[in-house]
Amino acid sequence: MTLILSNDDVERLLSMPDCIAVLEEAYVELAAGRGISRTRSDCIAPTSYSDDAVYGLKSMDGVVPKLGIGAIRINSDIVTNPMVGNTQRRVKVPAAPNDRYVGLVLLFSTDNGEPLAIFPDGVLQHIRVGATNGLGVKYMARQDAETVGLLGSGWQAETQLAAACAVRDIKEIRCFSPNKDNREAFSARMSEVLEVPVTPVDHAEEAMRGVDIAMCGTNSIDPIFFADWIEEGMHLSSIKKPEIDVAAVRAADRVAIHTHDTEPIIVVSKGAQNYEENEQKSWETAKDLDFDSFPTLPELINGDVKGRENDREVTCFLNNLGLGYQFAAAGSVIYRRAKEEGAGNELPTDWFTETVHP
């Protein structure tokens, strides 16, 4: 039987510490060449939805033989790039029927190839991005780090804080985002969830002043963290390349990245005007940096390189591109727990397999 799970199931079955732990294990496999991951690919085309939007079909996959799981993540998106305050954002539109997004994870067995589970990608997407940056904090931030400055108050920002709190004894958090109501509501909610005081502040610099860990968790495709905000011993954390200005990256003593794949495989249809106008602000950002020279997170975890030599160093982790491999690793935990607890709904595996040779 093939399991069909919901986002609610995923949220209940996978905790942030569990995701951090399984990614850490899986990255050792990846560094050793026993795990494999295919570079994300994006097909971009015009859409009839609106003149300022494009259609994106995105896929990424990976296999963790040690865990017996292969996974593919697929997104069918309507994407816009509005200005919010002084920065331009990448915003997905819930344009599917009933105002919904479309993203799926498919898990397969490496033992016999069968489809094990299908579930939405939304909750896992949030958790795995947070867990990745959490591992950056674990291996690069000072051991005594206890204060966090956060830029962002959206869906990615929540798991960034949860991950930081999972790997360090965080005692104080300051949060800035351009919308005052959003940052105040976010700060109140996260104070309760994390049991750590989260204080909303009126300016980005105020959020970053004097903190041990400076985290960016936004959908901005413009820089939001700058070199003159850096202080001795600080750890910088970004969920995408554009967030930290190139000068700030260069000012860091040590920089690590998620993967040496610096951009997706992108195929753009003629007429996808929105993408063509804004591509220089996304994957072309920081093109002057030598990403091949930076160590990757799997190399840090595997002990091939050090994330920090002393408490004075400024370190920087750029979560520059996601991996389908993460969905296989975290998916293994979700599937195992679901089977143990009888979660989800089972459908006949024959519905998803065939007798005709493909």
C-alpha positions, 0 to 999 in steps of 0.5 A, a space after each residue: 500500500 502507498 501512504 497518502 499524508 497531509 501537511 498536518 501529518 508531516 508537522 506532527 511526525 517530524 520535529 525540528 531536532 529530528 530533521 536536523 539529526 537525519 540531515 546531519 546523518 545523510 550529509 555524511 553519506 553525501 560527503 562520502 559519495 554514498 548519497 546522491 542528489 540531482 541539481 534542481 531544475 526549473 522550467 519557466 513559461 508565460 502564464 495567462 494568470 496575469 502579465 506580472 507572473 510566470 509559471 514555474 515547474 520545479 523538480 529536485 530529487 535525491 537518494 539516500 541508500 543507507 535509509 532506503 529512500 529515494 525522493 522527488 519534490 515537484 512544484 507547479 507554481 505561479 510566481 510574481 516579483 512585487 516590491 515590498 517596501 524597498 526590496 523586491 520579493 519572490 512571491 508564489 500565488 495560491 492560484 490553484 482551485 480553492 486558493 491553494 499551492 501545488 507542491 508534492 513529495 514522492 517517496 520510493 523504496 530503493 529495495 524494490 522501487 515501489 512508491 511508498 508515500 505521497 504528501 504535500 511539500 509545504 511543511 517539510 519545505 519549511 522544516 528542512 530549510 530551517 534545519 539546514 541553517 540550523 546545522 550551519 549554526 551548529 558547526 559555525 556559530 560560537 558555542 556560547 552564542 545566545 542572542 539572535 537577530 532575525 530579518 523576516 516574519 514569514 513562513 521561513 522565519 519561524 523555522 529559522 528560529 526553531 532551528 537556532 534554538 535547537 542547536 544553541 541555548 538562545 536567550 534573546 531574539 530581536 525581529 524586524 520585518 517591514 510590516 509592523 503588524 506582521 512582526 509584532 504578531 510573529 514575535 508574540 507567537 514565537 515567544 510563546 512557541 519557543 519560550 524565548 523572548 522575541 522582541 519586534 524592532 522598528 529597524 533592521 539594524 536594530 535587530 542585528 546590533 550586538 547579536 551573536 547570530 544574524 539570521 535572514 529568513 525572507 523572500 527578498 531578491 535584493 540584499 537585506 544584510 550589509 557589511 557595516 552591520 557585522 560585529 566580531 564573533 558574529 555568525 551570519 545566516 542566509 536562506 538564499 544568495 541575495 539576502 546577504 550583500 556581497 561585501 558582507 560575505 567577503 568581510 566574513 573570515 569563514 564562509 560555507 555554502 550548502 552545495 557547489 551547485 550555485 543555481 538550478 538548471 533553468 529553461 526559460 520559454 520565450 515571453 516569460 517577461 517577468 522572469 527575464 526582467 528579474 533574473 539578475 536579482 536572483 541566481 545571478 546575485 553574488 556571481 563575483 564570489 568564487 563559490 567553488 572555493 567555499 566548503 559545503 555543509 556536508 564537508 563541515 559535518 564530515 570534518 573535512 574543514 572547520 567552521 570556526 577557529 576562535 570566538 573572534 571570527 566572523 562566520 557566514 553560511 549561505 543556504 544557496 540552493 536546496 537539494 532534493 536529497 533533503 526530502 529523501 532524508 527527512 521523508 524517511 523519518 516521516 514515513 517510518 513514523 507514519 507506519 509506526 503510528 498508522 497515520 495517513 491513508 493507504 491506497 493500493 500501490 497498484 494504482 501507481 505501478 504498471 505492468 507495461 514496460 516503461 
